[in-house]
Amino acid sequence: MNRLTNTLDNVATKKVSITLDADVLAELRERVGPRGLSAYINEAVRRELKLDRMDEFLEGAEERAGPPPKEALEEAHHLIWGD
């Protein structure tokens, strides 16, 4: 296995150093084990970036077309959160 390539999806990777709260790290290690830490953090950051891009898109759409109707927001909330 090449150290710079993730063999699952053939994406180049880089090693970085991050700082986490001790309690967050403890729970994370308990959840994913010692070898799953990087993959879990990578996927969490990937999801957060996707949400950031979605927020930016929605803000731009609102600037162009105005705020969405209340009913559309309620329907979206129901579809996403289920209540």
Order of alpha helices (4+ residues) and beta strands (2+ residues): beta-beta-alpha-alpha-alpha
